[in-house]
Amino acid sequence: MLNEEKKLDNPIYTTMKSTKELAYRLLPGLKWLKGYTGQDALSDLIAGITVGLTVLPQGLAYATLAGLEPQYGLYSAFVGGIIYAFIGSCRQVTIGPTALLALMTSRHTGFGLNSGPAYAILLCLISGVVELLMAVLRLGALVDLISLPVTVGFTSATAVIIGTSQIKGLLGLRGGSGSGFMNTMKSVFSNLDKIRIGDFSLGVTALVILLLLRKLKDLKLKNSNKFLKSFLWLVATGRNALVVLISSTIAYYTCQNSSTCPLILTGKVKSGLPEFQLPKFETTILGTNGTEVEQNYSAMFEELGPSMIILPIIAVLGNVAISKAFGGAGISPTRELVALSLSNICGSFFSSIPVTGSFSRSAVNHASGVRTPIGGFYTSALVLLALGLLTPYFQYIPKASLSAVIISAVIFMIEFEVIKPLWRCSRRELLPGAITFVVSLAVGVELGLLLGVGADVAFLVYRVARPILTVDKLSTTHGISYILIRPKHSSLYFPAIEWVRSGISKALETHGSAPIILDCSNVHEFDFTAGRGIGALNGELKRMNVPLFLLKATKEIVVILKESANADIPTLENPDDLETILEQSPDYEPYLQVMIPLVTNLNGSTTNLEHDKKN
């Protein structure tokens, strides 16, 4: 105890403690190093290498999908792992290039010359800055505006677009794959006579093998030993690397021993690490007449347009969803935003394209037994090793095998299984998802997502503006009839007031003149304009000699009504309280005379309660 007090009094100890707390606050990942054992390091090493074997062929393929040279996929695959190890909060998440972001990037990389990398790297920087602003302003909740049907429609549409964009590579057709679904399909059908048998055979074979190997890890073997199960799992997990390695070996020996290569190869991949440099804010593109056109930062921003906002939101949506799926409810969205934003900002200085969490690689990381985010260090080290030593061999990778890798990855992103339960439970929610899917295919994924979210928001606004009202004509204990209006929503805002007033008017026309009770027991939100509207309604009903009452209204509602419309509307705790209030007001005497039943006296005669009170 005395030693602890001496430590607390020691300024050096206090400074060290505060520095340590500051370091943990700035770099939360340092906490993983506390108690880091050799067993943890071994588990992370195995998981990191396994994920690395997955990201190498995927990185090369996604760079091609983005319309860039293959090395840019590897440039994008190592910075995120290092950044996330220091800042991330979920050990399973791996940051790197993904098919979806590569597809969205490809919309800005087809202008020729060196403009493709310039646009992609600048988009990576801007995405990181936008994500950082979202973290600072705590706008991570914006992703909640994207509902599950819209997400399903968006990911399914992008999966179809990505898959069709790789058909050319699978069939051996030369030329860019393109990012538009309709244009790609037209191009494929118009060039079916130019299919290369070698590429087609290799591509289809690779695709079939990848799909079969995917199921290998789920194979149930009776009386099998542990080594065999681990071997089958390893083969299934590293299937991309295995297929690319075998197809590259076939291409190497085939093309080395023949004058003309029957396969379209990836081509030379630039070796070495990327230079550390500031992203370019100007570039040169090819004009319509073949001339070079200078693009300054303003023209580049104009070209990137909505992608500067939509792409980061999609990246955040994917990353937060993955971290919650593996890490549970304890994951901090803001911390994930910071990790993702810094991965993109720092990555842009190493020629990275936009990155986010990869669900497939995170699943591999989880299945490999990763214990801390430090596993990302080993993945990054393997990618850097490949950049330094293996790039000369990447030139023999057939494009057909890379297309097979992409198609086998995205084909399972199409979520047919959601349609059936949605049809049974909430058919209305199918509409935003269908709008997103169709528009994304026909026009573009950005517009499809915006229209899908817009349709969802429109439904929400409609529900606020047109709340469901239940109307019942009931009676109190002593037989006084009244009309009960019960809103089913917890809020009454200004768009709904005219709807409520119209509902009350229709109720009076249907059920006749009777006291109106507006049930506020479920209403917790009430704005100034709504107060004005209810006050005006109260005035109209008074002129019609129809009393209005509020049932179980909160103090906040009463105050808003008083301040906004100077309306003093009686409140009830129970519908039977209606009798007492009506008796106290001479204006409502007709309701008592007509509706209160006769009561039998002790001597057997009958009298009217209201008549007795008046006499």
N, C-alpha and C positions, 0 to 999 in steps of 0.2 A: 504493500500500500504506500509506504514511504517512498519507494523507488518510483512508483507511478507519479506521485506528487512532485518529486524532483524532476522527472521527465517533463511534466507539464510546465514547470517553472523555467525549464531550460529553453532559451530563445532559439537555439539551434534546432532542438527537437521540434519545437512548434513550427519553425519555418519549413523543416523537412516534411512534417505532416501536412501542412497547407499546400506545399508543392505537389505532394503525392495526390492529394484530393483534387487539385487543379488538373493534374495529368490524367486522372481517371475521368474527370468531367469532359476534358477535351478529347481524350482518346479512350473511350469506354472499353475498347478491345483489350487494353492492357490487363484488365481484370482476369482475362483468360489465362494469363501467364502465371497467376497466383496458384501455386500447387500443381503446376504443369509437370506431369510425370513422363517417364520414358514410354510407358504404355500409351499415354495420350499422343505422344509424338509419333509412335509407330502406327496407331490407328489413323491419325491425320495424314501420315505419309502415304499409306495404302489408298486412302480415299482420294487424296490429292492427285496421285498418279492415275488412278482410275478415271477421275473426272478429266484429267489432262488428255488421256487417250480418246475421250469422247469429244472434247472441245477442238482438238486439232483438225480432224476432218470436217467438223461442223463449221469451224471458223473459216476454213478455205471455201466451203460451199456457200456460206452466208455472204462472204465478200463478193463472190461471183453473182449471187442473187442481187446484191446491192449495186451491181454494175461497176465494180472496182476490181483491181488486180488482187489475186488471192492473199498476198501478204498482209493486206489491210485487215483481214479477218483475224490473223494472228496478232497484229498490233493491238487489236481491241480485246484480246483475251487474257492479258496479264495484269493490266493496271487495276482493274476492278477487284481482283482477288486480293491484292495487297491492301488497297484502301479499305475494303469491307472487313478484312481481318482486324483492323484497328478500330473501326467505328461501328460495324454491323452488330446486330443483336441476336441473329439467328444463325446457328452454326451450320445449318444445311444449305443456306442460300449461296449460290454461285453467280457472280456478276460477269456478263460477257455479251457477245453478239447473239442476237436471236433472229429467227426467220421473219417475225412480224416487223421488227424495227428495220431490218435489212430491206424488206419490201417497201416500207414507207420512205426509206432513204433513197431507194432506186428511182423515185419520181424526180429526183433533182440531180442525177449523175449522168445524164445522157446527152450533154451539150458539147461533147468532144473536147479535144486537147487535154489539158490538165485540170479542167474544171470539175470533173467528177470527185476526186479526192478533196479538193478545196471546199466544195459544197458539203460533202459528207462530214468532214472534220469540223467545219464551222457549225453545222447543225448539231454536232455532238457538244460543242462548247455552249451553244445557246440553250440546248436541252438541260445541261447541268445548271446553268444560271437560273433558268425558269424553275427547276426543281428546288434549287436553294432558296429562291424567293418564296416558293410554296411552303418550305420548311420554316422559314423565318416568320411568315405570316400565318403559320399553322393552317394551311389550306389543304392539308391532306384529306380532309373530309369531303372535298369536291369530288373525289372518286366515287363517293356514295351516290352521286347523282346518276351514275351509270348502273342501271339495274341488271339483274342476271340475264333476262331475255335479250337485252341489247348487247351485253357482253358475249353471249352465246352467238347471236347473229353476226357480230363483228368478227370474232375469232373464226367462226365457221367460214365466213366469206373470205377472210384473208387466207385461210388454209386452202380454199379452192383456188384463189388467185395464185398463191405461191406454187401449189401443185401443178396447175396448168402452165405456169411460166417455165417450169422445168421439163415440160414435154419435149420441147425442141432439143434440149441436151440429151434427153433419154432416147430420142429417135435419131440423133446425129445430124440434126438440121443446123446449119450455120446461121449466124446472125444473133442479135440480142434477143433475149427472151421477152423483154418488155414486162410492164407491171399491170397492164390493163387486161382484164379477162376477155372482153369481146375481141380486142385487137389480136391478142395472142391466139385465140381459137381460130380467127380468120386466117392468120398467118400459117398456122399449123395445117389447116385443111387445104390451103392453096399450095402447100409445098409437100404434100404427101408423096409425090413422085420422086422426091429427092432424099428419101430415107436411106441412111447408110446402114447396111446390114450388120457390120461389125459393131458399131455403137449401139444399135437397137438390141442386138443379141446380148451384149455385155450389160447394158443398162437394165433390161428386163430381168436377166438372171440375177444381177446384184440386188434388185428390188425384191424379188421373190425370196432370196436368201436372207435379206435383212428382216423381212416380215416373219419368216420362219424362226430365225434366231431370237427375235423379240419374245416369242412364246416359249423359248427354251427354258428360261428361268422359272416359268410356272409349271414345268413338267413335273408330275408326281411320280417318283420312282420308289417302288417297294424294295425294302431291304437294301437300299443303296447306302454306301458309306459317305462319310462327311466330305472326304476329298473330292469325290465325284460330283456331289452337289455344288461344292465351291467352284469346281472347274466349269461346270455348266453355267453357273451364275456369271462367272468371269467372262466366258465366251459371249453370253447374251448381252452383258453390259458393254463389253468392248467391241460389239459387232460392227460399228461404223469403221473403227480403225482397222479391224480385221479384213473387212470387205475391200476397203480402200487399198490396204497393203497388198492383198492378193491381186486385185485388178491392176494395180500399178506394176507389179511384177510381171503379169501377163503382157501389159503394154510395153514394158521395157524390153523384154526378149522378142516380142513381135516386131516392134519398130526398129530395134537395133539390127535385126537380120533381114530387113526388107527395104527396098528403095522407097516405097511409099507406105506410109503408116495407115492402116485401116481404121484407126481410132483418132478422134479429136482429143488432143491432150490439153492439159491446163496451161502448159507453156512455162517459160522460165519464171521462177519466183525469186524476187529480190532477197538476197540473204543479208544477214546482219540485223542489228537492232535499229529501230526507228530513231531518227534524230529528235532531240528535244528542241522544239521550236514553237513559236506562237502560231496559232491557226491564222491562215491568210484571210484578209478581209477584202481581197480583190483577186480577180482571175480573168482568164480569157476564154471565150467560147467561140464556136464556129457559127457564123451567121447563116442565114438562109441561102445566100449566094456563094457560100464557101469562104467568105472573108473572116478575118479574126475580129472579134468584137470585145472591147475591154468592158469588164464588169467591176464597178466599185462596190463598196459595202452596201450602199443604198439599193443598187440593182440586185445584189445577192439576197438581201433581206426581203425584197419584193418577190423574188422567185421562191424563196422558202415559204413565205406567206403563212397560212394556217398551220403548217407543219411545225412551226416554232412553238405552238401551244399544244396542238393535239398530240404530237409525238411524245413530249414529256409526260402528258397526262396518261397516255397509254402505258408508258414505261413505269410510272408510279403505280398504276392500277395493277399491272402484272407483278411488280416486285412486292407490294404490300400483300397481295393475295397469296403469293408463294410463302412469304415469311409467316403469315397467319396460319396457313395450312400446316406448316411444319413446326412453328414455334408456339402456336396457340394464341389465346387472348392477351397474354402478357407482353406481346411485342409492341414497341412504341412506333407508331407510324411516322412521327417527326424524326426520330433517330434513323429510321430506314430511309427517309427522304434525304437526310443529310449525307448518309453513306452513298446513296445512289447519285446524288448531285455531284459530290466530290469525285466519284468514279468517272463521271462524264467530263467534268472540268479538267481534272488531271489527265485523263485519257486523251483529251483533245490535243494536249501538248506532245503526245507520243503518236499522233496520226491515227487515233482511234475513231471509228464510226460510233453512233449512239449505241449505248449498251443498257441492259437491265437484267433482272434476275431471270434465269432460265429454269422453267419447271422441270424439264427432262433431266438436265444436268444436276439440279438440286435433288431430284429423286435418286439419281445415281449416287450422289454424295451421301444422302441419308442411308441408302441401302449398303453403302461401303463401310458404314460404321464410323463416320467422322465424329469427332468429339468436340472440336472447337473450330471457329472460323480460320484458325491458322492453317487448316488444310488448304485454303486458298493460296497460301505462299508456295506450297509444293506444286500446285497446278500451274501457277505463274512461272515457277522455275522451269518446269517441263516445257512450257511454251517458249520461254526465252532460249532454252537449250535447242529446241527445234529450229528457231529462227537462226541460231548461230551455226548449227551443224547439219541440219536435215533438208534445208531449202533446196539444195541442188537436186535432190531426189523427187521433190514435189512436182517437178515439171513433167514427170511421167504419169501423173494421176489422170486417168481418163475423165473427161467432163461428164460422161454418161454415169459413172459411178458416183460422182458428187451429186448429180441430179437425183439419183436413186436414194442417196442419204437424205436429201431434203424432203423428197416425197414421202419416204417412210417415217420421217419425223412429224410432218404436218398432217398426214392423213388422219391421225387420231385426234386432231384438234376439232374436227367436224363433229359436233355433239348432237346426234340425232335423238339420243335417249331422253333429252329434255322436252321434246315436243309432246310426247304422249301425256306425261303428268300435267304439263301446262294446259293442254287441251281439256283435260278432265277437271282441273281445279280453277283455272283463271284464263279463259280464252282471250280476254281483253289484253292480257300481257303478251300474247303472241303477236299482236299487231306491231308494236315497236321493234320486236326482234325481226319480224318479216321485213319491215321497212329498211332496217339496217342491213340485212342480208342482201336484199334485191338491189338497193341503191349502191351498196359497196361494189357489187359485181358489175352493175351497169355503168356507173359514173366514176366512183372512187371511194376508197375506204374512209377518207376524211369526211366527205359529205354524208356518207352513209351513217357514220357514227353521230355526226351532228344532228341529222334528221331523226335518228332513233332516240337520242337523248331529248330532242325537242318534242317528239311525240309523247314520251314518258312525262315530261314536265307539263305538257298540255293537259294530259289526263289528271295530273295532280292539281293543276289550277282549276280544271273543270269540277273536280270533287270539292274543292274549297268554295268555288262560286256557286255550285249547285248541290248543297248538302242534302242528304236523304232526310225527308221529314215524315214522321209517322203521325197520322191524325186519328184521334179516337174521341168519340163522344161518350163521356162517362158520367157518373152521378156520385154525389157525396153520400155519406151515411144517411142523411135525412132527405135524400132525393133531389138535391139541387143539381141540375144538369150543367155540365161545362165541357168545353172542347180542349183537349190536351194536345199541344203541339210539341213533339219531341224530336230535336235534331240528333242525328246519330253520330255526328262528328264532334270532336272536342274543341273546335274553334268556330267562331263566327266573325268573319272579316268582312270588309266593305263590299267585295263582289257578291256576297251571299245575301245581303239585306233585302234587295228587291225580290229575290227568290223567296225569302221567308215571308215578306209582306204579301206576295202573290199567293203563297200557300195558305196564309191565314184568310185571305179574301175568298179563295175557293172553298175553304172549310166552312165559312159562314154561309156561303151560297148553298152548300150541300146539306149542312146540318141545322141551318137556321140560326137565329140570334141567340147567343149564349155566352157566358163569360169565357174568355180565352186565357188559358194557363200555358205559358211558355216554359217548358221544362229545361232548366239550366244546370241540372245536376251533373251532366257530363261535359258541360261547356267550361273550359279552363282558359281559353284565349278569346279576347274581346277587344277590338280596337276602337279608336275615337270615332271613325266614320260609321261603324256599326252602332255605336251609342247614339249618334245623331239620327240614324235610320230608325232605330227602335223608339226613340223619342217622338219622331214624326208619326210613326205608326200608332203610338199611344194617343196622340192628338186626334188622329183620324177616327180611331175607335171611340174616343170620348164623344165626338160629334155624332156618332151613330148610337150613343148610349150603350156601348158594349165595353164592359170592364176588361182590362188587361192585367194579368198578374204574372210574376216570375216565381217559379218553383225552385227552391234551394239554390238561389243565386249567391255567388261568393261576394265578399265585401268589395273586391276589386271591380266587379261588374257594376255593383250599385254605385260606387264612386265615379266610374266612367260615365254612367248614365246621368248622374247628377251634374258633373262638370261639363259634359259635352252638349247636353240638351236640356239641362235644368229639369229633368224628368224625375218625379218622385213616384215610381211605380211600386205598388205594394208587393212585398215578397212573402211567400208561403214556405213553411217547412213541411206541410202536409196538405193535400188537396182538401181535407175536411176543414182546414182553417178558413176556407172560402166562405163558409156560412157566417162566421163571426164578422168578417170584414164586410160582407154584403149587408148584414143587419145594421152596421154602424153608419152606412151611407144611405141617405134618403133617395139618391139618384137611382139606386138599383132596386127600389121597392117592388117594381113589377116582377122581377125575377123571384122574389120571395113569395109574393101573392100567388103566382102561377105555379111555382115549382115545389113549395114546401107542402107536404101532405097534411091532411087533417089528423089531429091527435085525439084519441078518445079520453074523455075526462073520467074521473072516478064515478060520477053519477050516471055514466053511460051516454051523455051527450057529446057532440063533437064540436070543436072550436078550431079556428085558424090561428096559428101561433102569432102570425104577424098582426092579426086583428086584436088579439089579447094584449099584445105589447103596446099597440097604439092607444088602447083604452085604459 
